[in-house]
């Protein structure tokens, strides 16, 4: 067999190991997102939602592994957490946290990406809580959990959560990036 054949096989094996490692990292970050979201829940009574710190790992996933990983970690990890006690929020969470992770992974300056991701999270929940859920609640009673007025009240805790997620995600990313 030629050395080109062996070189090709080695590249293929290395690529497979790399894909496995990335899948393992994405899975671990999704699990960390779910666990930290479940473990640190501060209720926001106005919207029947809650403040949490899972955004740290969503932002980290996007910054470290890119937009696809950020999307998966945000959508899956956070939705799993909502399945434990807050299932009505799964549609909003899947969309909003997935988009948050995707934006965190954009190929722009890391600080800007993290802050934009936080803004996406705050704006996304506002849209769901002020418009989408009240509209759905008119037809499907389980979605009648919030109002436009309540969504305004939730802006402040959501903004604090977004900033905490961006700062924490950036701090973890910097600690990982500086070890290379």
N, C-alpha and C positions, 0 to 999 in steps of 0.2 A: 504494500500500500504506500502511496506517496505521502510526503510530509504535508502537502496541501490538504489532503483528506483529513489528517490528524489535526491540523490547525483549525480546519472548519469544524470538526467535531468538538474540539476544546472550546471554541467560541460559542457553539450552540449550548454546551453544558454550562458554561459560565453565564450565558444569558438566562438559562433556565433557573440557575441558582439565584441570579439577581432578581428575576421575577418572583420567585418564591420568597425571597427576603423582603421584597417590597410588599407583597401580599401579607406577609406576617406583620410587618410594621403597620400597615393600614388596619389590619384586624385588631392589633393591640391598641392603636389610637382610638378606634371606634369603641372598643371595650372601655378604655379609660374615660372616654367622653360619656358613655352610658353610666358608668359607676360614679363619676364625680357629679354628674347631673342628678342622679338619684340620691346620693349621700348629702349633698348640700342644696336643699330646696327651701327657699324663703318664699312663702305664699304672697301673691299679689291679689288680694281679695276682689278688687274691682273687676278683674278679667278672669278670675278663676285659674290664673296661670301662676308662674313662680319664677323667682330669680334663681340662677344657678351658676356654677363655674365651669361647666363643660365646654364653654366656648374656647377656653385656653387650648384644649387639645384639637379643636377644629381649626383654629388659626395656625397652630403648630403644624398640623398635617398639610395644610395648604402651602405654608411658607417652605417647609422642608421637602415635601414630596410632590408638590405641584397641584394644579387645579383639579385633576381627576381624583386624586387621593383625598383632597380637601372636601370635594363634593361627597364622596362615599362616606368618609368619616362623619361629616356633618349630618347628612341625611339618615344614615343607618344608626350611628351611635346615639344621636339625640332622639330618634323615633323609638328606639328600643327603650330608652328611659321614659318616654311619654307613655309607652304601653303599660308601664308600672304606675298606675294611678291617674293618669291624665290622657286616656286614649282619644278623647275628642280633639286633642291638639295635634295628633299625629299628622294629618294632612298639612297643616300650617308648618309644623316643625320640619317635616321631610323637605318641603319646598324651600323654606327660609334658611334653615341651617345648611342644607345642601348648597344653596347659592352662596351663603356666607363662606363656606369652605372653598368653593370654586373661585370666588373673588380673592380670597387670601392667597391663592396659588398663582395669581396672574403674574406674568413675567415683568413686573415693575418694581420699583424700590420697595423693599420689604415693609418699611414703616407705613408707607402709603397704602400698600395692599392690606395690611392689618387694619388700618383705620377705615378704609373703604368697606372691608368685610364687616366691621362693627356697625357701620352706618347701614349696610344692607340688612343686617339682622334687625336693627331697631325699626327701620322703615318697613321691612317685610312683615314683622309682627303687627305693626300699626295698621297696615293695609288689611291683614286678616282680621284683626280685632275690631277695627272701625267699620269695615265695609263687607268683607266676604262672609264672616261668621254671622253678623246680624242678618244679611240677606239670606243665607242658607237657613238660619234659625226660623225664618218666616215659613219655611216649607218642611224643615226637618228639625223637630223640637230639640234634639240633643245638641245642636249647634247654637242654640239661643243662650249663649253663655256670656256674651259681652255686648257692649254698646259703643257707639262712637265716643261718648263722654268717658266711659271707662278706659277706652284705648288711649285717650289723652293722659289719664292718670298713670297708665302703665309706661308712658314714654320715659319718665325719669328712671325708674328701676331698670328698664331695658337698656337705657343709655349707660348706666353704671355697669351693668353686666357686659355690655359691648366693650366699654373701655377696659374693664378688668380682663376680659378675654384677649383683647389686642395686646395689652401690656404683658400679661402672663405668657401668651403665645410667642411674642417677640423675645421675651427674656429666655424662654426655653430654647427657641431657635438659635439665639445668639450663643447660648452655652454649648449647643451641639455644633454650630458652625465654627466656633473658635477652637474646637478640639481637633479639627482636621489638620 
